[in-house]
Amino acid sequence: MNWISSLLDNLNYGTIFFLMMLESTVVPVPSELVVSPAAYHAAGGNLNLWLVILFATLGADLGATINYVVAYYVGRPVVYRFANSRLGRLCLLNQQKVEKSEKYFYDHGMVATITGRLIPGIRHLISIPAGLAKMHYGWFLLYTTLGAGAWNIILAALGWYLHTIVPEEQLHDKILEYGDYIKWGIIAIIVVVAAYYGIRYVVKKRKG
């Protein structure tokens, strides 16, 4: 989408908010190519790092709320119909992805709204099963803010760090390279933590 590329070339707090709002709905905007470049420029003195994180998180909250409200009121059949539609496919969406996010939500409970924000393929869709399950909005917003805030801090730290080691013309490629490391690292941490609590639960149940 050329208009998204144009906005990415002219990052300010308003465009950060807007693009992160889109990223948290169903529009395919990669958050690492929004927050990390903004933090890169913040390291150069053009933006304020904390405002970058704040506006990115507020945008994510609004986008997630849109998904939540739509899912809450229209229900699963309409959500699946959209996911399988031509417009849904243009947004890189399909029923399988929605079902995957639902399974993650129901397997992990409300805390999935925090951890799900850190997992690629789940992050921008986790608010849909929360809406379908009619999760209390106050808890949903709190968990979404914590998860989105944590993810944005990680991306901002990456952008700030890259400012010290790469020129701007190499920024895009380095963000994608380091972004892959971060994604797999987060997934590994979540798997280890889940395994720990799973084993702990089984051991405790056997003792009881």
Backbone as CSV, one residue per row, in Angstrom:
resi,resn,N_x,N_y,N_z,CA_x,CA_y,CA_z,C_x,C_y,C_z
1,MET,0.851,-1.194,0.000,0.000,0.000,0.000,0.889,1.248,0.000
2,ASN,0.840,1.998,-1.109,1.739,3.141,-1.271,1.492,4.230,-0.236
3,TRP,0.218,4.408,0.158,-0.069,5.468,1.123,0.509,5.138,2.496
4,ILE,0.590,3.856,2.829,1.228,3.460,4.084,2.723,3.722,4.008
5,SER,3.338,3.400,2.865,4.773,3.658,2.680,5.067,5.140,2.812
6,SER,4.165,5.964,2.271,4.349,7.417,2.368,4.306,7.887,3.817
7,LEU,3.378,7.333,4.593,3.285,7.701,6.007,4.514,7.232,6.779
8,LEU,5.017,6.048,6.432,6.199,5.519,7.113,7.428,6.385,6.851
9,ASP,7.425,7.070,5.712,8.549,7.950,5.384,8.476,9.279,6.112
10,ASN,7.328,9.577,6.732,7.136,10.864,7.409,6.541,10.630,8.803
11,LEU,7.274,9.913,9.625,6.755,9.559,10.941,6.701,10.755,11.882
12,ASN,5.547,10.935,12.501,5.381,11.866,13.610,4.407,11.214,14.576
13,TYR,4.081,11.877,15.678,3.231,11.240,16.678,1.854,10.876,16.126
14,GLY,1.318,11.737,15.259,0.006,11.462,14.674,0.025,10.236,13.780
15,THR,1.045,10.125,12.923,1.120,8.967,12.030,1.441,7.699,12.815
16,ILE,2.224,7.806,13.866,2.507,6.647,14.722,1.202,6.129,15.323
17,PHE,0.403,7.035,15.883,-0.889,6.665,16.467,-1.786,6.010,15.416
18,PHE,-1.885,6.643,14.242,-2.784,6.165,13.193,-2.357,4.801,12.666
19,LEU,-1.069,4.625,12.376,-0.591,3.364,11.830,-0.690,2.232,12.840
20,MET,-0.430,2.528,14.113,-0.551,1.492,15.131,-2.012,1.137,15.411
21,MET,-2.903,2.109,15.201,-4.331,1.802,15.290,-4.711,0.818,14.178
22,LEU,-4.231,1.090,12.951,-4.510,0.190,11.837,-3.914,-1.190,12.086
23,GLU,-2.676,-1.214,12.599,-1.985,-2.486,12.849,-2.749,-3.358,13.829
24,SER,-3.481,-2.737,14.743,-4.219,-3.501,15.751,-5.616,-3.882,15.293
25,THR,-6.002,-3.454,14.081,-7.275,-3.923,13.525,-6.947,-5.101,12.611
26,VAL,-7.213,-4.957,11.324,-6.892,-6.058,10.405,-6.067,-5.572,9.212
27,VAL,-5.640,-4.323,9.243,-4.841,-3.772,8.140,-3.392,-4.207,8.327
28,PRO,-2.769,-4.790,7.292,-1.407,-5.318,7.445,-0.329,-4.238,7.495
29,VAL,-0.203,-3.609,8.658,0.857,-2.623,8.888,1.824,-3.234,9.903
30,PRO,3.071,-3.496,9.532,4.023,-4.108,10.473,4.468,-3.119,11.548
31,SER,4.155,-3.428,12.803,4.459,-2.498,13.902,5.946,-2.231,14.044
32,GLU,6.800,-3.237,13.690,8.243,-3.030,13.824,8.759,-1.970,12.856
33,LEU,8.015,-1.753,11.750,8.423,-0.731,10.789,7.789,0.622,11.082
34,VAL,7.093,0.706,12.210,6.550,1.982,12.681,7.305,2.443,13.925
35,VAL,7.285,1.615,14.963,7.842,2.027,16.257,9.370,2.083,16.230
36,SER,10.003,1.082,15.651,11.475,1.064,15.648,12.078,2.233,14.865
37,PRO,11.592,2.552,13.651,12.113,3.736,12.969,11.847,5.032,13.733
38,ALA,10.665,5.110,14.385,10.360,6.310,15.172,11.338,6.444,16.333
39,ALA,11.658,5.329,16.995,12.624,5.354,18.096,14.023,5.666,17.568
40,TYR,14.330,5.203,16.366,15.611,5.506,15.726,15.759,7.019,15.568
41,HIS,14.701,7.660,15.100,14.733,9.118,14.935,14.710,9.837,16.285
42,ALA,14.058,9.214,17.274,14.069,9.801,18.622,15.496,9.812,19.171
43,ALA,16.251,8.762,18.884,17.647,8.708,19.332,18.475,9.809,18.674
44,GLY,18.031,10.243,17.491,18.719,11.332,16.799,18.217,12.700,17.199
45,GLY,17.255,12.739,18.142,16.774,14.017,18.658,15.578,14.594,17.931
46,ASN,14.979,13.824,16.992,13.857,14.351,16.210,12.496,14.093,16.844
47,LEU,12.418,13.108,17.723,11.186,12.775,18.426,11.525,12.464,19.879
48,ASN,10.490,12.391,20.714,10.671,11.996,22.103,10.349,10.513,22.239
49,LEU,11.283,9.740,22.764,11.116,8.285,22.825,9.867,7.877,23.592
50,TRP,9.630,8.507,24.732,8.494,8.122,25.566,7.164,8.475,24.905
51,LEU,7.150,9.566,24.138,5.930,9.913,23.409,5.699,8.948,22.247
52,VAL,6.772,8.466,21.644,6.653,7.437,20.608,5.957,6.211,21.178
53,ILE,6.427,5.757,22.344,5.830,4.571,22.988,4.384,4.849,23.391
54,LEU,4.136,6.034,23.938,2.786,6.386,24.384,1.797,6.395,23.225
55,PHE,2.130,7.109,22.146,1.195,7.211,21.026,1.037,5.874,20.307
56,ALA,2.098,5.089,20.249,1.998,3.751,19.648,1.047,2.876,20.461
57,THR,1.143,2.957,21.777,0.293,2.143,22.644,-1.157,2.608,22.608
58,LEU,-1.373,3.922,22.600,-2.736,4.446,22.499,-3.372,4.050,21.166
59,GLY,-2.586,4.093,20.091,-3.098,3.667,18.793,-3.456,2.195,18.801
60,ALA,-2.594,1.373,19.409,-2.871,-0.057,19.513,-4.133,-0.304,20.328
61,ASP,-4.319,0.450,21.407,-5.521,0.314,22.238,-6.787,0.601,21.424
62,LEU,-6.741,1.684,20.637,-7.928,2.042,19.854,-8.216,0.985,18.795
63,GLY,-7.179,0.537,18.082,-7.376,-0.486,17.063,-7.916,-1.777,17.654
64,ALA,-7.351,-2.183,18.794,-7.819,-3.400,19.460,-9.262,-3.241,19.930
65,THR,-9.614,-2.050,20.381,-10.982,-1.788,20.832,-11.961,-1.912,19.674
66,ILE,-11.559,-1.435,18.499,-12.424,-1.563,17.312,-12.703,-3.035,17.029
67,ASN,-11.658,-3.863,17.021,-11.840,-5.306,16.808,-12.748,-5.911,17.874
68,TYR,-12.483,-5.533,19.128,-13.253,-6.060,20.266,-14.735,-5.721,20.126
69,VAL,-15.037,-4.462,19.836,-16.431,-4.010,19.746,-17.146,-4.698,18.582
70,VAL,-16.474,-4.768,17.433,-17.084,-5.426,16.274,-17.389,-6.893,16.598
71,ALA,-16.399,-7.609,17.151,-16.603,-9.022,17.483,-17.687,-9.179,18.553
72,TYR,-17.708,-8.288,19.537,-18.670,-8.343,20.642,-20.106,-8.279,20.116
73,TYR,-20.336,-7.379,19.144,-21.712,-7.120,18.715,-22.141,-7.899,17.473
74,VAL,-21.215,-8.252,16.575,-21.660,-8.925,15.349,-21.596,-10.448,15.465
75,GLY,-20.716,-10.967,16.329,-20.660,-12.402,16.556,-19.769,-13.157,15.585
76,ARG,-19.584,-14.430,15.890,-18.638,-15.287,15.160,-19.001,-15.476,13.680
77,PRO,-20.258,-15.754,13.307,-20.558,-15.989,11.883,-20.153,-14.818,10.985
78,VAL,-20.420,-13.598,11.431,-20.088,-12.421,10.617,-18.572,-12.220,10.569
79,VAL,-17.898,-12.442,11.695,-16.434,-12.324,11.723,-15.805,-13.320,10.755
80,TYR,-16.281,-14.568,10.771,-15.733,-15.583,9.873,-16.058,-15.262,8.408
81,ARG,-17.257,-14.740,8.189,-17.634,-14.391,6.818,-16.721,-13.301,6.266
82,PHE,-16.411,-12.323,7.101,-15.484,-11.267,6.667,-14.091,-11.836,6.430
83,ALA,-13.632,-12.706,7.342,-12.297,-13.286,7.208,-12.155,-14.055,5.898
84,ASN,-13.237,-14.664,5.428,-13.199,-15.448,4.200,-13.547,-14.639,2.955
85,SER,-13.852,-13.361,3.140,-14.236,-12.517,2.011,-13.001,-12.019,1.255
86,ARG,-13.244,-11.416,0.120,-12.144,-10.864,-0.677,-11.433,-9.760,0.086
87,LEU,-12.214,-8.890,0.766,-11.610,-7.815,1.548,-10.763,-8.388,2.682
88,GLY,-11.268,-9.439,3.317,-10.510,-10.084,4.381,-9.184,-10.622,3.875
89,ARG,-9.208,-11.223,2.683,-7.966,-11.747,2.099,-6.991,-10.627,1.749
90,LEU,-7.526,-9.485,1.310,-6.670,-8.329,1.033,-5.966,-7.853,2.299
91,CYS,-6.612,-8.077,3.440,-6.024,-7.723,4.737,-5.177,-8.866,5.301
92,LEU,-4.890,-9.848,4.457,-4.093,-11.028,4.844,-4.770,-11.808,5.965
93,LEU,-6.099,-11.836,5.907,-6.888,-12.492,6.946,-7.572,-13.713,6.360
94,ASN,-7.789,-14.720,7.182,-8.603,-15.871,6.792,-9.173,-16.513,8.053
95,GLN,-10.102,-17.449,7.862,-10.769,-18.070,9.008,-9.780,-18.825,9.887
96,GLN,-8.796,-19.450,9.262,-7.815,-20.226,10.022,-7.062,-19.344,11.021
97,LYS,-6.711,-18.132,10.608,-6.005,-17.222,11.506,-6.890,-16.803,12.683
98,VAL,-8.173,-16.548,12.391,-9.099,-16.168,13.464,-9.279,-17.336,14.423
99,GLU,-9.419,-18.539,13.885,-9.565,-19.723,14.731,-8.322,-19.946,15.589
100,LYS,-7.155,-19.686,15.021,-5.903,-19.822,15.766,-5.872,-18.853,16.945
101,SER,-6.296,-17.609,16.706,-6.314,-16.625,17.792,-7.348,-16.997,18.850
102,GLU,-8.488,-17.557,18.412,-9.504,-18.007,19.371,-8.963,-19.126,20.253
103,LYS,-8.307,-20.092,19.626,-7.746,-21.208,20.385,-6.740,-20.715,21.405
104,TYR,-5.891,-19.779,20.998,-4.897,-19.236,21.926,-5.591,-18.546,23.097
105,PHE,-6.635,-17.788,22.802,-7.362,-17.073,23.861,-8.005,-18.046,24.845
106,TYR,-8.683,-19.067,24.327,-9.393,-19.994,25.205,-8.434,-20.928,25.948
107,ASP,-7.262,-21.185,25.364,-6.268,-22.021,26.039,-5.587,-21.279,27.194
108,HIS,-5.442,-19.967,27.061,-4.663,-19.203,28.040,-5.503,-18.248,28.888
109,GLY,-6.787,-18.137,28.586,-7.633,-17.279,29.394,-7.384,-15.801,29.139
110,MET,-7.832,-14.965,30.075,-7.756,-13.521,29.885,-6.332,-13.017,29.712
111,VAL,-5.361,-13.712,30.337,-3.971,-13.279,30.231,-3.478,-13.359,28.787
112,ALA,-4.217,-14.080,27.921,-3.851,-14.165,26.507,-3.854,-12.794,25.856
113,THR,-4.649,-11.863,26.407,-4.668,-10.517,25.833,-3.369,-9.774,26.076
114,ILE,-2.593,-10.223,27.086,-1.257,-9.651,27.304,-0.233,-10.387,26.452
115,THR,-0.126,-11.692,26.648,0.906,-12.469,25.963,0.657,-12.528,24.461
116,GLY,-0.622,-12.535,24.062,-0.945,-12.594,22.641,-0.443,-11.393,21.872
117,ARG,-0.318,-10.244,22.555,0.177,-9.036,21.893,1.648,-9.151,21.533
118,LEU,2.318,-10.169,22.040,3.750,-10.330,21.780,4.033,-11.388,20.718
119,ILE,2.989,-12.064,20.229,3.190,-13.204,19.333,2.754,-12.854,17.911
120,PRO,3.664,-12.994,16.936,3.299,-12.718,15.544,2.194,-13.647,15.060
121,GLY,1.271,-13.094,14.270,0.154,-13.884,13.784,-1.026,-13.909,14.735
122,ILE,-0.783,-13.603,15.995,-1.829,-13.568,17.024,-2.077,-12.125,17.456
123,ARG,-0.999,-11.338,17.461,-1.006,-10.015,18.095,-2.188,-9.131,17.696
124,HIS,-2.421,-8.955,16.392,-3.457,-8.016,15.976,-4.852,-8.641,15.951
125,LEU,-4.946,-9.965,16.228,-6.251,-10.633,16.181,-6.770,-11.044,17.554
126,ILE,-5.941,-10.967,18.590,-6.326,-11.490,19.898,-7.527,-10.765,20.492
127,SER,-7.769,-9.531,20.035,-8.926,-8.785,20.551,-10.239,-9.328,20.003
128,ILE,-10.195,-10.067,18.885,-11.427,-10.622,18.315,-12.025,-11.695,19.224
129,PRO,-11.263,-12.725,19.634,-11.855,-13.702,20.569,-12.230,-13.091,21.912
130,ALA,-11.518,-12.041,22.327,-11.902,-11.366,23.577,-13.292,-10.757,23.441
131,GLY,-13.569,-10.178,22.274,-14.901,-9.623,22.021,-15.946,-10.711,21.893
132,LEU,-15.599,-11.796,21.191,-16.547,-12.905,21.029,-16.911,-13.527,22.371
133,ALA,-15.919,-13.580,23.288,-16.152,-14.146,24.619,-16.805,-13.138,25.558
134,LYS,-17.005,-11.896,25.052,-17.600,-10.813,25.849,-16.822,-10.573,27.147
135,MET,-15.524,-10.576,27.020,-14.639,-10.259,28.139,-14.938,-8.851,28.640
136,HIS,-14.870,-8.634,29.935,-15.125,-7.311,30.512,-14.172,-6.299,29.875
137,TYR,-14.734,-5.191,29.372,-13.915,-4.243,28.608,-12.798,-3.620,29.447
138,GLY,-13.062,-3.365,30.716,-12.037,-2.760,31.574,-10.796,-3.639,31.667
139,TRP,-11.024,-4.945,31.895,-9.894,-5.884,31.950,-9.231,-6.014,30.591
140,PHE,-10.059,-6.049,29.545,-9.518,-6.144,28.189,-8.581,-4.970,27.892
141,LEU,-9.025,-3.760,28.219,-8.219,-2.577,27.929,-6.936,-2.571,28.759
142,LEU,-7.038,-2.972,30.026,-5.848,-3.017,30.879,-4.828,-4.003,30.322
143,TYR,-5.274,-5.216,30.023,-4.351,-6.238,29.519,-3.786,-5.875,28.152
144,THR,-4.630,-5.285,27.316,-4.164,-4.858,25.995,-3.096,-3.787,26.121
145,THR,-3.306,-2.839,27.015,-2.334,-1.767,27.228,-1.007,-2.324,27.730
146,LEU,-1.074,-3.275,28.657,0.158,-3.877,29.179,0.903,-4.640,28.081
147,GLY,0.167,-5.434,27.307,0.796,-6.216,26.246,1.334,-5.352,25.133
148,ALA,0.512,-4.403,24.669,0.943,-3.513,23.591,2.087,-2.624,24.060
149,GLY,1.996,-2.149,25.303,3.066,-1.307,25.843,4.380,-2.048,25.916
150,ALA,4.337,-3.300,26.357,5.561,-4.112,26.442,6.171,-4.317,25.054
151,TRP,5.321,-4.638,24.080,5.798,-4.848,22.709,6.404,-3.562,22.132
152,ASN,5.750,-2.439,22.377,6.248,-1.168,21.855,7.562,-0.755,22.522
153,ILE,7.727,-1.077,23.785,8.992,-0.789,24.471,10.118,-1.612,23.855
154,ILE,9.830,-2.876,23.549,10.836,-3.743,22.912,11.231,-3.187,21.542
155,LEU,10.229,-2.793,20.746,10.512,-2.247,19.420,11.244,-0.917,19.503
156,ALA,10.868,-0.091,20.488,11.534,1.193,20.658,12.988,1.004,21.082
157,ALA,13.218,0.041,21.963,14.594,-0.254,22.392,15.440,-0.710,21.205
158,LEU,14.827,-1.498,20.313,15.538,-1.949,19.116,15.918,-0.763,18.237
159,GLY,14.960,0.116,17.984,15.238,1.283,17.150,16.297,2.189,17.745
160,TRP,16.230,2.392,19.057,17.221,3.229,19.754,18.616,2.605,19.639
161,TYR,18.676,1.295,19.833,19.963,0.590,19.729,20.530,0.660,18.312
162,LEU,19.671,0.455,17.310,20.145,0.456,15.930,20.706,1.811,15.519
163,HIS,20.234,2.862,16.166,20.765,4.200,15.857,22.265,4.280,16.138
164,THR,22.746,3.452,17.053,24.170,3.491,17.426,25.042,2.641,16.515
165,ILE,24.425,1.786,15.669,25.268,0.857,14.912,25.039,0.854,13.399
166,VAL,23.893,1.394,12.916,23.655,1.349,11.471,23.211,2.707,10.930
167,PRO,23.610,3.044,9.696,23.094,4.265,9.056,21.643,4.065,8.653
168,GLU,20.935,5.154,8.414,19.494,5.075,8.163,19.154,4.243,6.934
169,GLU,20.014,4.249,5.907,19.706,3.498,4.692,19.706,1.983,4.927
170,GLN,20.304,1.528,6.017,20.314,0.105,6.346,19.268,-0.261,7.410
171,LEU,18.532,0.739,7.865,17.629,0.542,9.010,16.558,-0.509,8.730
172,HIS,15.898,-0.415,7.591,14.798,-1.331,7.262,15.239,-2.790,7.344
173,ASP,16.343,-3.115,6.680,16.823,-4.494,6.658,17.225,-4.979,8.051
174,LYS,17.852,-4.114,8.829,18.295,-4.499,10.170,17.109,-4.709,11.108
175,ILE,16.064,-3.895,10.946,14.868,-4.065,11.770,14.248,-5.435,11.500
176,LEU,14.154,-5.803,10.230,13.589,-7.109,9.883,14.459,-8.244,10.422
177,GLU,15.772,-8.082,10.331,16.690,-9.113,10.817,16.575,-9.281,12.327
178,TYR,16.709,-8.186,13.064,16.630,-8.251,14.520,15.212,-8.572,14.977
179,GLY,14.212,-8.134,14.206,12.826,-8.416,14.563,12.537,-9.901,14.614
180,ASP,13.134,-10.651,13.686,12.962,-12.104,13.699,13.549,-12.715,14.964
181,TYR,14.727,-12.243,15.361,15.347,-12.745,16.593,14.440,-12.470,17.800
182,ILE,13.896,-11.265,17.837,13.040,-10.876,18.963,11.779,-11.754,19.010
183,LYS,11.142,-11.952,17.856,9.910,-12.747,17.811,10.144,-14.168,18.326
184,TRP,11.194,-14.811,17.816,11.466,-16.180,18.235,11.900,-16.249,19.689
185,GLY,12.601,-15.217,20.133,13.000,-15.167,21.542,11.795,-15.068,22.459
186,ILE,10.828,-14.216,22.083,9.612,-14.062,22.885,8.809,-15.353,22.897
187,ILE,8.659,-15.984,21.730,7.919,-17.243,21.652,8.574,-18.298,22.537
188,ALA,9.911,-18.364,22.499,10.635,-19.341,23.326,10.388,-19.091,24.809
189,ILE,10.413,-17.824,25.216,10.186,-17.475,26.626,8.775,-17.886,27.056
190,ILE,7.785,-17.578,26.220,6.400,-17.914,26.546,6.215,-19.422,26.649
191,VAL,6.843,-20.173,25.725,6.747,-21.639,25.759,7.366,-22.186,27.036
192,VAL,8.536,-21.668,27.414,9.215,-22.129,28.627,8.378,-21.830,29.869
193,VAL,7.846,-20.611,29.946,7.031,-20.225,31.104,5.766,-21.081,31.172
194,ALA,5.108,-21.289,30.007,3.894,-22.112,29.977,4.198,-23.548,30.399
195,ALA,5.342,-24.066,29.929,5.737,-25.431,30.299,6.005,-25.528,31.799
196,TYR,6.642,-24.498,32.343,6.949,-24.486,33.778,5.667,-24.555,34.608
197,TYR,4.707,-23.689,34.273,3.470,-23.671,35.046,2.630,-24.927,34.797
198,GLY,2.725,-25.470,33.568,2.013,-26.703,33.284,2.545,-27.865,34.108
199,ILE,3.868,-27.991,34.170,4.503,-29.050,34.963,4.218,-28.852,36.446
200,ARG,4.272,-27.592,36.872,4.009,-27.288,38.278,2.581,-27.672,38.657
201,TYR,1.644,-27.410,37.751,0.239,-27.747,38.009,0.053,-29.258,38.117
202,VAL,0.691,-29.994,37.186,0.569,-31.462,37.189,1.155,-32.053,38.464
203,VAL,2.340,-31.557,38.867,2.998,-32.055,40.079,2.139,-31.772,41.303
204,LYS,1.594,-30.562,41.366,0.755,-30.175,42.504,-0.504,-31.020,42.565
205,LYS,-1.075,-31.314,41.394,-2.301,-32.123,41.347,-2.038,-33.553,41.803
206,ARG,-0.898,-34.097,41.428,-0.555,-35.454,41.827,-0.314,-35.552,43.339
207,LYS,0.313,-34.509,43.891,0.551,-34.493,45.334,-0.747,-34.383,46.103
208,GLY,-1.682,-33.656,45.514,-2.969,-33.461,46.204,-3.817,-34.701,46.120
